Amino acid sequence: MRGVLMLVVVALAIPAVHARLPLCQFTVTTSCGFWGWRRCSRTSTRVCFSRRAYGGWSAWTERSRTACSKTCGPGNQIVTKARTCTNPAPSGGGQSCYGSSSISQTVSCNTRPCPVNGGWSYWTEQSRTGCTKSCGTGSQTVTNVRTCTNPAPAHGGTSCSGQSSMQETPSCNSQPCPVDGGWTDWEDWESTSKCTVMCGSGEKNQTRDRSCTNPEPRYGGSACVGEESENRTIECNTDDCGVTDLCPEGEDTYIADSNPRYFYQCQQGQEGVVSTKAFLKKCPEEKVWSQTNTTCVQKPSGDTTPPSPPNPNLPQPAQRAPAALTPMTAHTTYNVSME
């Protein structure tokens, strides 16, 4: 086998302004003989020519990366990349690479959505029963509902906790119910006039009242049906005048009353009628009864006291006349007081 030539080239860079002829050193080893009985070698230096090479950047490679600003969401992180001026490296006086050998970039990270937990919507009324009363404050059942849509759970988020419906019992129709009026009991009878006679059976008027206040009609309730008052005429002073000797037979007798406008006049029965009555008489306006004159006279000047009406609640004079009094002749009087 023929000898093998191994060439080892070692480039020696010799700086120079116009370094277009760098030296190249060759080392040549020659094998002598097939069996390798001996070896011989020699070294020679030769001048060789070489071209100028400009530096070129390698591809960018990631050097570091910060943690993502969010675990989901998305977030951001800073990636630092580097490159070297080795593609090719500058040689033969060639210029080095221009630019930076490292850069930093902000890139998105964890772009998957974050879990969204569910939230309840506002309560809305679903149904309402009728009120238990039409007035006077009743109650009703109201059913309210809500949904887990504010927001709805997503991306593995938890659902809402709690009830989706509830019931409440508010009051209703709180306005008062109408109250129909009711009558009170009748009051006692009260006389509205004096008896028409002092004796001999006369008449007088009476009235009694009631009111629609048991209870009063309210809140649109109906009023009472019927009259608030009623009247009647009853018999009074039924004693015979002859028995009491107030009106002697055959004489016209005048009897004074406690009220100055009133007096009684005895009138005899006619046509054989024995009974005698003492009739109530009343003087005209602004006049009073005069015992002395046995007639109605002008009211004295300066007397501003209004004449008092007859008091129907006092006993009648015929009932209080003293039995020992002796009747006088015509145009005389018994002095009988109404008080």
C-alpha positions as CSV (number, residue, x, y, z in Angstrom):
1,M,0.0,0.0,0.0
2,R,1.3,3.4,-0.9
3,G,2.1,5.9,1.8
4,V,-0.6,8.0,3.2
5,L,-0.1,11.7,3.4
6,M,-1.6,13.4,6.4
7,L,-1.9,17.1,6.0
8,V,-2.3,19.2,9.1
9,V,-2.8,22.9,8.5
10,V,-2.4,25.3,11.3
11,A,-3.4,28.8,10.3
12,L,-1.3,31.4,12.0
13,A,-3.1,34.8,11.9
14,I,-0.5,37.5,11.4
15,P,-2.1,40.9,11.9
16,A,-1.3,43.4,9.2
17,V,-3.0,46.4,7.7
18,H,-2.8,44.8,4.3
19,A,-2.7,41.2,5.4
20,R,-3.4,39.5,2.1
21,L,-0.4,37.1,2.3
22,P,-0.6,35.3,5.6
23,L,2.0,32.5,6.1
24,C,0.8,28.9,6.1
25,Q,2.9,26.2,7.6
26,F,2.6,22.7,6.4
27,T,3.8,19.6,8.3
28,V,4.3,16.6,6.0
29,T,4.9,13.1,7.4
30,T,5.8,10.5,4.8
31,S,5.7,6.7,5.5
32,C,8.7,4.9,4.2
33,G,8.3,1.3,3.1
34,F,5.3,-1.1,3.2
35,W,6.3,-2.7,6.5
36,G,7.1,0.6,8.2
37,W,10.7,-0.3,8.6
38,R,11.4,3.3,9.1
39,R,9.7,6.6,9.1
40,C,10.9,9.8,7.8
41,S,9.4,13.3,8.1
42,R,10.0,16.8,7.1
43,T,8.6,20.2,7.7
44,S,8.5,23.0,5.2
45,T,7.0,26.5,5.3
46,R,5.3,27.8,2.3
47,V,3.6,31.1,1.5
48,C,-0.1,30.8,0.7
49,F,-2.8,33.3,-0.2
50,S,-6.0,33.6,1.8
51,R,-9.3,35.7,1.3
52,R,-10.6,38.3,3.9
53,A,-13.7,36.9,5.8
54,Y,-16.5,39.2,7.3
55,G,-18.1,38.1,10.5
56,G,-21.8,36.8,10.4
57,W,-24.3,36.3,13.1
58,S,-25.4,32.9,14.2
59,A,-29.1,32.2,14.8
60,W,-30.7,33.6,17.9
61,T,-30.8,31.2,20.9
62,E,-32.8,31.7,24.0
63,R,-30.7,32.4,27.0
64,S,-33.2,33.2,29.8
65,R,-36.9,33.5,30.4
66,T,-38.7,35.2,33.4
67,A,-41.6,33.7,35.1
68,C,-45.1,34.5,33.7
69,S,-46.8,37.5,35.3
70,K,-50.0,35.5,35.7
71,T,-50.9,31.9,36.3
72,C,-53.7,32.2,33.8
73,G,-55.2,34.8,31.9
74,P,-53.1,35.7,29.8
75,G,-49.8,37.2,31.2
76,N,-46.4,38.3,30.0
77,Q,-42.8,37.3,30.4
78,I,-39.4,38.5,29.3
79,V,-37.3,36.3,27.0
80,T,-33.6,37.1,26.5
81,K,-32.0,35.8,23.3
82,A,-28.3,35.8,22.3
83,R,-26.3,35.3,19.1
84,T,-22.6,35.1,18.3
85,C,-20.5,36.5,15.4
86,T,-19.5,33.1,14.2
87,N,-21.4,32.5,11.1
88,P,-18.7,33.0,10.0
89,A,-16.3,34.5,12.3
90,P,-14.4,37.4,10.9
91,S,-11.0,36.5,9.4
92,G,-8.4,37.8,7.1
93,G,-8.9,41.3,8.4
94,G,-12.7,41.1,7.8
95,Q,-15.0,43.2,9.8
96,S,-16.9,41.9,12.8
97,C,-20.7,41.7,13.0
98,Y,-22.8,44.8,13.4
99,G,-25.6,45.0,16.0
100,S,-26.3,43.6,19.5
101,S,-25.4,40.2,20.5
102,S,-28.5,39.9,22.8
103,I,-32.1,41.1,22.8
104,S,-35.0,41.0,25.3
105,Q,-38.6,40.4,24.2
106,T,-41.9,40.5,26.0
107,V,-44.1,37.6,25.0
108,S,-47.5,36.3,26.0
109,C,-47.8,33.4,28.4
110,N,-50.4,31.3,30.1
111,T,-53.0,32.2,27.5
112,R,-55.5,29.7,28.8
113,P,-58.6,31.3,30.4
114,C,-58.7,31.5,34.2
115,P,-61.5,29.5,36.0
116,V,-64.7,31.6,36.4
117,N,-66.7,30.9,39.5
118,G,-70.4,31.2,39.2
119,G,-72.4,34.2,40.7
120,W,-76.1,34.6,41.5
121,S,-78.3,36.9,39.5
122,Y,-80.7,39.3,41.3
123,W,-83.9,37.8,42.8
124,T,-86.9,38.0,40.5
125,E,-90.5,37.3,41.4
126,Q,-91.8,34.1,39.9
127,S,-95.2,33.8,41.4
128,R,-97.5,35.4,43.9
129,T,-100.6,33.9,45.6
130,G,-103.8,35.9,46.2
131,C,-104.2,37.8,49.4
132,T,-105.8,35.9,52.3
133,K,-108.0,39.0,53.0
134,S,-109.6,41.6,50.9
135,C,-109.0,44.2,53.6
136,G,-107.7,44.5,57.1
137,T,-104.1,43.2,56.4
138,G,-103.8,39.7,55.0
139,S,-100.8,37.8,53.8
140,Q,-99.7,36.1,50.5
141,T,-96.9,33.8,49.5
142,V,-94.4,35.2,47.0
143,T,-91.9,32.9,45.3
144,N,-88.6,34.4,44.1
145,V,-86.0,32.8,41.9
146,R,-82.4,33.5,40.8
147,T,-80.0,31.9,38.4
148,C,-76.2,31.1,38.6
149,T,-75.5,33.3,35.6
150,N,-73.8,36.4,37.0
151,P,-71.5,35.1,35.8
152,A,-72.0,31.5,34.8
153,P,-69.3,29.1,35.9
154,A,-66.7,28.5,33.2
155,H,-63.2,26.9,32.7
156,G,-63.4,24.7,35.7
157,G,-64.8,27.4,38.1
158,T,-67.1,26.5,40.9
159,S,-70.9,26.7,40.7
160,C,-73.0,29.0,43.0
161,S,-73.8,27.8,46.5
162,G,-77.2,28.3,48.1
163,Q,-80.8,28.0,47.0
164,S,-82.0,29.1,43.6
165,S,-85.6,29.9,45.0
166,M,-87.1,31.1,48.2
167,Q,-90.5,32.0,49.5
168,E,-91.6,35.0,51.7
169,T,-94.9,36.0,53.2
170,P,-95.5,39.7,52.9
171,S,-98.6,41.5,54.2
172,C,-101.2,42.7,51.7
173,N,-104.4,44.7,51.5
174,S,-103.5,46.6,54.7
175,Q,-106.2,49.2,54.1
176,P,-108.9,49.0,56.8
177,C,-112.1,47.2,56.1
178,P,-115.3,49.2,55.8
179,V,-117.1,49.5,59.1
180,D,-120.9,49.8,59.0
181,G,-122.5,52.1,61.4
182,G,-124.5,50.8,64.4
183,W,-127.2,52.4,66.6
184,T,-126.6,53.1,70.3
185,D,-129.4,52.3,72.7
186,W,-132.3,54.8,72.9
187,E,-131.8,57.5,75.5
188,D,-134.5,58.1,78.1
189,W,-137.6,60.0,77.1
190,E,-137.3,63.8,77.6
191,S,-140.2,66.2,77.6
192,T,-140.1,68.9,75.0
193,S,-143.1,70.9,76.2
194,K,-145.0,71.6,79.4
195,C,-148.2,69.8,80.1
196,T,-151.1,71.6,78.4
197,V,-152.9,71.7,81.7
198,M,-152.1,71.9,85.4
199,C,-154.8,69.5,86.2
200,G,-157.7,67.7,84.6
201,S,-155.6,65.5,82.2
202,G,-153.6,67.2,79.5
203,E,-150.8,66.3,77.0
204,K,-147.2,66.9,76.6
205,N,-144.6,66.0,73.9
206,Q,-141.6,63.8,74.5
207,T,-138.6,62.8,72.4
208,R,-135.7,60.5,72.7
209,D,-132.5,60.1,70.7
210,R,-130.0,57.6,69.6
211,S,-126.8,58.0,67.6
212,C,-125.1,56.0,64.8
213,T,-121.9,55.6,66.8
214,N,-122.0,52.0,67.9
215,P,-119.8,52.0,65.9
216,E,-119.6,55.0,63.6
217,P,-119.5,54.2,59.9
218,R,-115.9,54.3,58.7
219,Y,-113.8,53.5,55.6
220,G,-116.7,53.5,53.3
221,G,-119.1,51.5,55.6
222,S,-122.8,52.1,55.3
223,A,-124.6,54.4,57.7
224,C,-127.3,53.3,60.1
225,V,-130.8,52.7,58.7
226,G,-133.6,54.4,60.6
227,E,-134.3,57.6,62.5
228,E,-132.0,59.2,65.0
229,S,-134.9,60.4,67.1
230,E,-138.6,59.6,67.8
231,N,-141.4,61.6,69.3
232,R,-144.5,60.8,71.3
233,T,-147.4,62.6,73.1
234,I,-148.3,61.4,76.5
235,E,-151.1,62.2,79.0
236,C,-150.1,64.3,82.0
237,N,-151.6,65.9,85.1
238,T,-154.5,63.6,85.2
239,D,-155.7,64.7,88.7
240,D,-159.2,66.3,88.6
241,C,-158.9,70.0,89.2
242,G,-161.9,69.9,91.6
243,V,-160.3,67.3,93.8
244,T,-157.2,69.5,94.3
245,D,-159.2,72.6,94.7
246,L,-157.0,74.5,92.2
247,C,-160.0,75.5,90.1
248,P,-163.1,76.1,92.2
249,E,-166.3,75.5,90.4
250,G,-167.9,78.6,88.9
251,E,-164.8,80.7,89.1
252,D,-162.2,81.8,86.5
253,T,-158.9,81.4,88.3
254,Y,-155.4,82.3,87.1
255,I,-152.4,80.5,88.4
256,A,-148.9,81.8,88.0
257,D,-145.9,79.7,86.7
258,S,-142.3,80.1,87.7
259,N,-141.6,81.1,84.2
260,P,-142.8,84.7,83.8
261,R,-144.1,84.1,80.3
262,Y,-146.4,81.3,81.4
263,F,-149.6,81.1,83.5
264,Y,-152.5,78.7,83.9
265,Q,-156.2,79.7,83.4
266,C,-159.0,77.6,84.9
267,Q,-161.9,77.1,82.6
268,Q,-165.1,75.5,83.7
269,G,-166.8,72.7,82.0
270,Q,-169.6,73.6,79.7
271,E,-173.1,72.3,79.3
272,G,-173.3,70.4,82.5
273,V,-169.8,69.1,82.3
274,V,-168.5,69.3,85.9
275,S,-164.8,68.7,85.2
276,T,-162.5,71.8,85.2
277,K,-159.1,72.2,83.7
278,A,-156.3,74.7,84.3
279,F,-154.9,75.3,80.8
280,L,-151.3,76.4,80.2
281,K,-151.1,79.9,78.6
282,K,-148.2,81.8,77.2
283,C,-147.7,85.5,77.0
284,P,-146.6,87.1,73.7
285,E,-143.0,87.9,72.9
286,E,-141.5,90.7,75.1
287,K,-144.4,90.3,77.6
288,V,-144.6,88.6,81.0
289,W,-147.5,87.5,83.2
290,S,-148.6,89.9,85.9
291,Q,-150.0,88.4,89.0
292,T,-151.4,91.8,90.1
293,N,-153.1,92.7,86.8
294,T,-153.9,89.1,85.9
295,T,-152.8,89.8,82.4
296,C,-149.7,89.8,80.2
297,V,-147.8,93.1,80.5
298,Q,-144.8,94.6,78.8
299,K,-141.5,93.3,80.0
300,P,-139.8,95.7,82.4
301,S,-137.0,97.8,80.7
302,G,-133.5,97.0,81.7
303,D,-134.3,93.3,82.2
304,T,-132.0,91.7,79.7
305,T,-132.5,88.3,81.1
306,P,-134.1,86.2,78.3
307,P,-137.2,84.3,79.5
308,S,-136.3,80.8,80.5
309,P,-138.2,78.1,78.7
310,P,-140.4,75.8,80.7
311,N,-138.6,73.1,82.5
312,P,-140.4,69.9,81.6
313,N,-138.3,67.8,84.0
314,L,-139.7,69.5,87.1
315,P,-142.8,68.3,88.8
316,Q,-145.9,70.0,87.6
317,P,-147.5,72.7,89.8
318,A,-150.6,70.7,90.4
319,Q,-148.6,68.0,92.0
320,R,-146.9,70.4,94.4
321,A,-149.7,72.7,95.3
322,P,-150.2,72.9,99.1
323,A,-153.5,71.3,100.1
324,A,-154.1,74.0,102.8
325,L,-154.4,76.8,100.3
326,T,-157.9,78.2,99.9
327,P,-159.0,79.2,96.4
328,M,-159.7,82.9,95.9
329,T,-162.4,84.6,93.9
330,A,-162.3,85.2,90.2
331,H,-159.2,86.9,88.9
332,T,-157.2,86.0,91.9
333,T,-154.4,83.4,91.8
334,Y,-152.7,80.7,93.7
335,N,-149.0,81.5,94.0
336,V,-147.7,78.2,92.8
337,S,-144.0,77.9,92.0
338,M,-142.6,75.7,89.3
339,E,-139.3,75.4,91.1
